[in-house]
Amino acid sequence: MSIYADFNNLTNQPLRYYQGSSRYMMQEEYYNRKFTFGIKADL
């Protein structure tokens, strides 16, 4: 039996893709924070 926790995007920052340098942004995506908790049992 095990307990797990998973946390994503804790600082709530957008995901950005650049072409060449930070002056040329190609894409910007926004995601919310995500928390997952659980218990796993192997039988």
mmCIF file as Biopython writes it, N, C-alpha, C and O atoms, coordinates in Angstrom:
data_model
#
loop_
_atom_site.group_PDB
_atom_site.id
_atom_site.type_symbol
_atom_site.label_atom_id
_atom_site.label_alt_id
_atom_site.label_comp_id
_atom_site.label_asym_id
_atom_site.label_entity_id
_atom_site.label_seq_id
_atom_site.pdbx_PDB_ins_code
_atom_site.Cartn_x
_atom_site.Cartn_y
_atom_site.Cartn_z
_atom_site.occupancy
_atom_site.B_iso_or_equiv
_atom_site.auth_seq_id
_atom_site.auth_asym_id
_atom_site.pdbx_PDB_model_num
ATOM 1   N N  . MET A ? 1  ? 0.850  -1.167 0.000   1.0 0.0 1  A 1 
ATOM 2   C CA . MET A ? 1  ? 0.000  0.000  0.000   1.0 0.0 1  A 1 
ATOM 3   C C  . MET A ? 1  ? 0.902  1.238  0.000   1.0 0.0 1  A 1 
ATOM 4   O O  . MET A ? 1  ? 1.923  1.269  0.687   1.0 0.0 1  A 1 
ATOM 5   N N  . SER A ? 2  ? 0.526  2.234  -0.759  1.0 0.0 2  A 1 
ATOM 6   C CA . SER A ? 2  ? 1.310  3.469  -0.800  1.0 0.0 2  A 1 
ATOM 7   C C  . SER A ? 2  ? 0.388  4.682  -0.951  1.0 0.0 2  A 1 
ATOM 8   O O  . SER A ? 2  ? -0.720 4.591  -1.480  1.0 0.0 2  A 1 
ATOM 9   N N  . ILE A ? 3  ? 0.882  5.795  -0.473  1.0 0.0 3  A 1 
ATOM 10  C CA . ILE A ? 3  ? 0.177  7.073  -0.584  1.0 0.0 3  A 1 
ATOM 11  C C  . ILE A ? 3  ? 0.985  7.949  -1.532  1.0 0.0 3  A 1 
ATOM 12  O O  . ILE A ? 3  ? 2.212  7.988  -1.449  1.0 0.0 3  A 1 
ATOM 13  N N  . TYR A ? 4  ? 0.307  8.649  -2.428  1.0 0.0 4  A 1 
ATOM 14  C CA . TYR A ? 4  ? 1.031  9.498  -3.375  1.0 0.0 4  A 1 
ATOM 15  C C  . TYR A ? 4  ? 0.395  10.882 -3.471  1.0 0.0 4  A 1 
ATOM 16  O O  . TYR A ? 4  ? -0.775 11.075 -3.138  1.0 0.0 4  A 1 
ATOM 17  N N  . ALA A ? 5  ? 1.194  11.833 -3.933  1.0 0.0 5  A 1 
ATOM 18  C CA . ALA A ? 5  ? 0.736  13.198 -4.175  1.0 0.0 5  A 1 
ATOM 19  C C  . ALA A ? 5  ? 1.458  13.717 -5.413  1.0 0.0 5  A 1 
ATOM 20  O O  . ALA A ? 5  ? 2.645  13.455 -5.606  1.0 0.0 5  A 1 
ATOM 21  N N  . ASP A ? 6  ? 0.739  14.447 -6.242  1.0 0.0 6  A 1 
ATOM 22  C CA . ASP A ? 6  ? 1.308  15.023 -7.461  1.0 0.0 6  A 1 
ATOM 23  C C  . ASP A ? 6  ? 0.850  16.474 -7.559  1.0 0.0 6  A 1 
ATOM 24  O O  . ASP A ? 6  ? -0.341 16.762 -7.437  1.0 0.0 6  A 1 
ATOM 25  N N  . PHE A ? 7  ? 1.791  17.385 -7.779  1.0 0.0 7  A 1 
ATOM 26  C CA . PHE A ? 7  ? 1.494  18.812 -7.882  1.0 0.0 7  A 1 
ATOM 27  C C  . PHE A ? 7  ? 2.040  19.322 -9.207  1.0 0.0 7  A 1 
ATOM 28  O O  . PHE A ? 7  ? 3.196  19.059 -9.538  1.0 0.0 7  A 1 
ATOM 29  N N  . ASN A ? 8  ? 1.229  20.046 -9.969  1.0 0.0 8  A 1 
ATOM 30  C CA . ASN A ? 8  ? 1.654  20.623 -11.247 1.0 0.0 8  A 1 
ATOM 31  C C  . ASN A ? 8  ? 1.349  22.115 -11.271 1.0 0.0 8  A 1 
ATOM 32  O O  . ASN A ? 8  ? 0.313  22.558 -10.776 1.0 0.0 8  A 1 
ATOM 33  N N  . ASN A ? 9  ? 2.262  22.877 -11.852 1.0 0.0 9  A 1 
ATOM 34  C CA . ASN A ? 9  ? 2.113  24.320 -12.065 1.0 0.0 9  A 1 
ATOM 35  C C  . ASN A ? 9  ? 1.790  25.058 -10.762 1.0 0.0 9  A 1 
ATOM 36  O O  . ASN A ? 9  ? 0.821  25.815 -10.699 1.0 0.0 9  A 1 
ATOM 37  N N  . LEU A ? 10 ? 2.592  24.839 -9.736  1.0 0.0 10 A 1 
ATOM 38  C CA . LEU A ? 10 ? 2.339  25.458 -8.432  1.0 0.0 10 A 1 
ATOM 39  C C  . LEU A ? 10 ? 2.381  26.980 -8.476  1.0 0.0 10 A 1 
ATOM 40  O O  . LEU A ? 10 ? 1.659  27.632 -7.721  1.0 0.0 10 A 1 
ATOM 41  N N  . THR A ? 11 ? 3.205  27.561 -9.337  1.0 0.0 11 A 1 
ATOM 42  C CA . THR A ? 11 ? 3.312  29.022 -9.416  1.0 0.0 11 A 1 
ATOM 43  C C  . THR A ? 11 ? 2.344  29.621 -10.431 1.0 0.0 11 A 1 
ATOM 44  O O  . THR A ? 11 ? 2.321  30.838 -10.614 1.0 0.0 11 A 1 
ATOM 45  N N  . ASN A ? 12 ? 1.536  28.776 -11.098 1.0 0.0 12 A 1 
ATOM 46  C CA . ASN A ? 12 ? 0.513  29.220 -12.049 1.0 0.0 12 A 1 
ATOM 47  C C  . ASN A ? 12 ? 1.090  30.077 -13.180 1.0 0.0 12 A 1 
ATOM 48  O O  . ASN A ? 12 ? 0.488  31.077 -13.571 1.0 0.0 12 A 1 
ATOM 49  N N  . GLN A ? 13 ? 2.247  29.689 -13.700 1.0 0.0 13 A 1 
ATOM 50  C CA . GLN A ? 13 ? 2.901  30.413 -14.786 1.0 0.0 13 A 1 
ATOM 51  C C  . GLN A ? 13 ? 2.428  29.883 -16.137 1.0 0.0 13 A 1 
ATOM 52  O O  . GLN A ? 13 ? 2.196  28.681 -16.275 1.0 0.0 13 A 1 
ATOM 53  N N  . PRO A ? 14 ? 2.280  30.756 -17.139 1.0 0.0 14 A 1 
ATOM 54  C CA . PRO A ? 14 ? 1.931  30.286 -18.476 1.0 0.0 14 A 1 
ATOM 55  C C  . PRO A ? 14 ? 3.092  29.543 -19.131 1.0 0.0 14 A 1 
ATOM 56  O O  . PRO A ? 14 ? 4.257  29.788 -18.818 1.0 0.0 14 A 1 
ATOM 57  N N  . LEU A ? 15 ? 2.760  28.641 -20.037 1.0 0.0 15 A 1 
ATOM 58  C CA . LEU A ? 15 ? 3.759  27.917 -20.819 1.0 0.0 15 A 1 
ATOM 59  C C  . LEU A ? 15 ? 4.012  28.719 -22.085 1.0 0.0 15 A 1 
ATOM 60  O O  . LEU A ? 15 ? 3.076  29.003 -22.832 1.0 0.0 15 A 1 
ATOM 61  N N  . ARG A ? 16 ? 5.260  29.087 -22.339 1.0 0.0 16 A 1 
ATOM 62  C CA . ARG A ? 16 ? 5.590  29.931 -23.485 1.0 0.0 16 A 1 
ATOM 63  C C  . ARG A ? 16 ? 6.647  29.255 -24.345 1.0 0.0 16 A 1 
ATOM 64  O O  . ARG A ? 16 ? 7.597  28.657 -23.839 1.0 0.0 16 A 1 
ATOM 65  N N  . TYR A ? 17 ? 6.459  29.363 -25.656 1.0 0.0 17 A 1 
ATOM 66  C CA . TYR A ? 17 ? 7.436  28.863 -26.628 1.0 0.0 17 A 1 
ATOM 67  C C  . TYR A ? 17 ? 7.954  30.053 -27.423 1.0 0.0 17 A 1 
ATOM 68  O O  . TYR A ? 17 ? 7.183  30.908 -27.859 1.0 0.0 17 A 1 
ATOM 69  N N  . TYR A ? 18 ? 9.264  30.095 -27.606 1.0 0.0 18 A 1 
ATOM 70  C CA . TYR A ? 18 ? 9.907  31.197 -28.327 1.0 0.0 18 A 1 
ATOM 71  C C  . TYR A ? 18 ? 10.629 30.670 -29.555 1.0 0.0 18 A 1 
ATOM 72  O O  . TYR A ? 18 ? 11.032 29.508 -29.611 1.0 0.0 18 A 1 
ATOM 73  N N  . GLN A ? 19 ? 10.782 31.549 -30.536 1.0 0.0 19 A 1 
ATOM 74  C CA . GLN A ? 19 ? 11.547 31.202 -31.731 1.0 0.0 19 A 1 
ATOM 75  C C  . GLN A ? 19 ? 12.789 32.074 -31.779 1.0 0.0 19 A 1 
ATOM 76  O O  . GLN A ? 19 ? 12.708 33.281 -32.006 1.0 0.0 19 A 1 
ATOM 77  N N  . GLY A ? 20 ? 13.932 31.452 -31.563 1.0 0.0 20 A 1 
ATOM 78  C CA . GLY A ? 20 ? 15.189 32.190 -31.610 1.0 0.0 20 A 1 
ATOM 79  C C  . GLY A ? 20 ? 15.549 32.839 -30.291 1.0 0.0 20 A 1 
ATOM 80  O O  . GLY A ? 20 ? 16.527 32.435 -29.663 1.0 0.0 20 A 1 
ATOM 81  N N  . SER A ? 21 ? 14.796 33.827 -29.850 1.0 0.0 21 A 1 
ATOM 82  C CA . SER A ? 21 ? 15.080 34.515 -28.595 1.0 0.0 21 A 1 
ATOM 83  C C  . SER A ? 21 ? 13.766 34.855 -27.898 1.0 0.0 21 A 1 
ATOM 84  O O  . SER A ? 21 ? 12.686 34.666 -28.458 1.0 0.0 21 A 1 
ATOM 85  N N  . SER A ? 22 ? 13.872 35.354 -26.678 1.0 0.0 22 A 1 
ATOM 86  C CA . SER A ? 22 ? 12.672 35.677 -25.903 1.0 0.0 22 A 1 
ATOM 87  C C  . SER A ? 22 ? 11.899 36.870 -26.472 1.0 0.0 22 A 1 
ATOM 88  O O  . SER A ? 22 ? 10.812 37.184 -25.989 1.0 0.0 22 A 1 
ATOM 89  N N  . ARG A ? 23 ? 12.439 37.526 -27.477 1.0 0.0 23 A 1 
ATOM 90  C CA . ARG A ? 23 ? 11.731 38.634 -28.125 1.0 0.0 23 A 1 
ATOM 91  C C  . ARG A ? 23 ? 10.658 38.133 -29.084 1.0 0.0 23 A 1 
ATOM 92  O O  . ARG A ? 23 ? 9.747  38.883 -29.435 1.0 0.0 23 A 1 
ATOM 93  N N  . TYR A ? 24 ? 10.755 36.865 -29.518 1.0 0.0 24 A 1 
ATOM 94  C CA . TYR A ? 24 ? 9.850  36.326 -30.540 1.0 0.0 24 A 1 
ATOM 95  C C  . TYR A ? 24 ? 9.049  35.161 -29.980 1.0 0.0 24 A 1 
ATOM 96  O O  . TYR A ? 24 ? 9.410  34.000 -30.173 1.0 0.0 24 A 1 
ATOM 97  N N  . MET A ? 25 ? 7.959  35.473 -29.284 1.0 0.0 25 A 1 
ATOM 98  C CA . MET A ? 25 ? 7.121  34.436 -28.717 1.0 0.0 25 A 1 
ATOM 99  C C  . MET A ? 25 ? 6.220  33.841 -29.795 1.0 0.0 25 A 1 
ATOM 100 O O  . MET A ? 25 ? 5.540  34.567 -30.521 1.0 0.0 25 A 1 
ATOM 101 N N  . MET A ? 26 ? 6.223  32.512 -29.890 1.0 0.0 26 A 1 
ATOM 102 C CA . MET A ? 26 ? 5.393  31.814 -30.882 1.0 0.0 26 A 1 
ATOM 103 C C  . MET A ? 26 ? 4.045  31.402 -30.298 1.0 0.0 26 A 1 
ATOM 104 O O  . MET A ? 26 ? 3.022  31.468 -30.979 1.0 0.0 26 A 1 
ATOM 105 N N  . GLN A ? 27 ? 4.048  30.975 -29.036 1.0 0.0 27 A 1 
ATOM 106 C CA . GLN A ? 27 ? 2.848  30.371 -28.471 1.0 0.0 27 A 1 
ATOM 107 C C  . GLN A ? 27 ? 2.831  30.611 -26.969 1.0 0.0 27 A 1 
ATOM 108 O O  . GLN A ? 27 ? 3.875  30.616 -26.316 1.0 0.0 27 A 1 
ATOM 109 N N  . GLU A ? 28 ? 1.625  30.811 -26.426 1.0 0.0 28 A 1 
ATOM 110 C CA . GLU A ? 28 ? 1.462  30.982 -24.984 1.0 0.0 28 A 1 
ATOM 111 C C  . GLU A ? 28 ? 0.218  30.220 -24.552 1.0 0.0 28 A 1 
ATOM 112 O O  . GLU A ? 28 ? -0.858 30.409 -25.118 1.0 0.0 28 A 1 
ATOM 113 N N  . GLU A ? 29 ? 0.365  29.357 -23.546 1.0 0.0 29 A 1 
ATOM 114 C CA . GLU A ? 29 ? -0.739 28.532 -23.071 1.0 0.0 29 A 1 
ATOM 115 C C  . GLU A ? 29 ? -0.907 28.733 -21.574 1.0 0.0 29 A 1 
ATOM 116 O O  . GLU A ? 29 ? 0.072  28.877 -20.841 1.0 0.0 29 A 1 
ATOM 117 N N  . TYR A ? 30 ? -2.160 28.742 -21.125 1.0 0.0 30 A 1 
ATOM 118 C CA . TYR A ? 30 ? -2.461 28.934 -19.714 1.0 0.0 30 A 1 
ATOM 119 C C  . TYR A ? 30 ? -3.089 27.674 -19.148 1.0 0.0 30 A 1 
ATOM 120 O O  . TYR A ? 30 ? -4.028 27.115 -19.715 1.0 0.0 30 A 1 
ATOM 121 N N  . TYR A ? 31 ? -2.551 27.239 -18.017 1.0 0.0 31 A 1 
ATOM 122 C CA . TYR A ? 31 ? -3.064 26.076 -17.303 1.0 0.0 31 A 1 
ATOM 123 C C  . TYR A ? 31 ? -3.241 26.454 -15.839 1.0 0.0 31 A 1 
ATOM 124 O O  . TYR A ? 31 ? -2.511 27.300 -15.322 1.0 0.0 31 A 1 
ATOM 125 N N  . ASN A ? 32 ? -4.190 25.842 -15.181 1.0 0.0 32 A 1 
ATOM 126 C CA . ASN A ? 32 ? -4.396 26.075 -13.754 1.0 0.0 32 A 1 
ATOM 127 C C  . ASN A ? 32 ? -3.508 25.152 -12.932 1.0 0.0 32 A 1 
ATOM 128 O O  . ASN A ? 32 ? -2.887 24.228 -13.458 1.0 0.0 32 A 1 
ATOM 129 N N  . ARG A ? 33 ? -3.463 25.420 -11.643 1.0 0.0 33 A 1 
ATOM 130 C CA . ARG A ? 33 ? -2.762 24.512 -10.735 1.0 0.0 33 A 1 
ATOM 131 C C  . ARG A ? 33 ? -3.509 23.192 -10.693 1.0 0.0 33 A 1 
ATOM 132 O O  . ARG A ? 33 ? -4.729 23.148 -10.854 1.0 0.0 33 A 1 
ATOM 133 N N  . LYS A ? 34 ? -2.762 22.115 -10.475 1.0 0.0 34 A 1 
ATOM 134 C CA . LYS A ? 34 ? -3.381 20.794 -10.405 1.0 0.0 34 A 1 
ATOM 135 C C  . LYS A ? 34 ? -2.770 20.020 -9.248  1.0 0.0 34 A 1 
ATOM 136 O O  . LYS A ? 34 ? -1.549 19.915 -9.135  1.0 0.0 34 A 1 
ATOM 137 N N  . PHE A ? 35 ? -3.625 19.478 -8.391  1.0 0.0 35 A 1 
ATOM 138 C CA . PHE A ? 35 ? -3.200 18.677 -7.246  1.0 0.0 35 A 1 
ATOM 139 C C  . PHE A ? 35 ? -3.889 17.325 -7.334  1.0 0.0 35 A 1 
ATOM 140 O O  . PHE A ? 35 ? -5.097 17.242 -7.557  1.0 0.0 35 A 1 
ATOM 141 N N  . THR A ? 36 ? -3.107 16.270 -7.158  1.0 0.0 36 A 1 
ATOM 142 C CA . THR A ? 36 ? -3.654 14.920 -7.163  1.0 0.0 36 A 1 
ATOM 143 C C  . THR A ? 36 ? -3.112 14.179 -5.950  1.0 0.0 36 A 1 
ATOM 144 O O  . THR A ? 36 ? -1.903 14.147 -5.718  1.0 0.0 36 A 1 
ATOM 145 N N  . PHE A ? 37 ? -4.013 13.585 -5.182  1.0 0.0 37 A 1 
ATOM 146 C CA . PHE A ? 37 ? -3.643 12.793 -4.018  1.0 0.0 37 A 1 
ATOM 147 C C  . PHE A ? 37 ? -4.307 11.432 -4.143  1.0 0.0 37 A 1 
ATOM 148 O O  . PHE A ? 37 ? -5.369 11.312 -4.754  1.0 0.0 37 A 1 
ATOM 149 N N  . GLY A ? 38 ? -3.693 10.414 -3.573  1.0 0.0 38 A 1 
ATOM 150 C CA . GLY A ? 38 ? -4.334 9.110  -3.623  1.0 0.0 38 A 1 
ATOM 151 C C  . GLY A ? 38 ? -3.631 8.056  -2.803  1.0 0.0 38 A 1 
ATOM 152 O O  . GLY A ? 38 ? -2.554 8.263  -2.243  1.0 0.0 38 A 1 
ATOM 153 N N  . ILE A ? 39 ? -4.287 6.927  -2.760  1.0 0.0 39 A 1 
ATOM 154 C CA . ILE A ? 39 ? -3.754 5.744  -2.100  1.0 0.0 39 A 1 
ATOM 155 C C  . ILE A ? 39 ? -3.782 4.612  -3.121  1.0 0.0 39 A 1 
ATOM 156 O O  . ILE A ? 39 ? -4.782 4.403  -3.808  1.0 0.0 39 A 1 
ATOM 157 N N  . LYS A ? 40 ? -2.681 3.892  -3.210  1.0 0.0 40 A 1 
ATOM 158 C CA . LYS A ? 40 ? -2.583 2.778  -4.163  1.0 0.0 40 A 1 
ATOM 159 C C  . LYS A ? 40 ? -2.333 1.497  -3.380  1.0 0.0 40 A 1 
ATOM 160 O O  . LYS A ? 40 ? -1.499 1.446  -2.476  1.0 0.0 40 A 1 
ATOM 161 N N  . ALA A ? 41 ? -3.080 0.470  -3.754  1.0 0.0 41 A 1 
ATOM 162 C CA . ALA A ? 41 ? -2.913 -0.818 -3.093  1.0 0.0 41 A 1 
ATOM 163 C C  . ALA A ? 41 ? -2.717 -1.887 -4.166  1.0 0.0 41 A 1 
ATOM 164 O O  . ALA A ? 41 ? -3.511 -1.985 -5.101  1.0 0.0 41 A 1 
ATOM 165 N N  . ASP A ? 42 ? -1.672 -2.678 -4.032  1.0 0.0 42 A 1 
ATOM 166 C CA . ASP A ? 42 ? -1.426 -3.814 -4.932  1.0 0.0 42 A 1 
ATOM 167 C C  . ASP A ? 42 ? -1.880 -5.094 -4.229  1.0 0.0 42 A 1 
ATOM 168 O O  . ASP A ? 42 ? -1.455 -5.406 -3.117  1.0 0.0 42 A 1 
ATOM 169 N N  . LEU A ? 43 ? -2.747 -5.810 -4.911  1.0 0.0 43 A 1 
ATOM 170 C CA . LEU A ? 43 ? -3.257 -7.058 -4.309  1.0 0.0 43 A 1 
ATOM 171 C C  . LEU A ? 43 ? -2.576 -8.256 -4.890  1.0 0.0 43 A 1 
ATOM 172 O O  . LEU A ? 43 ? -2.878 -9.385 -4.503  1.0 0.0 43 A 1 
#
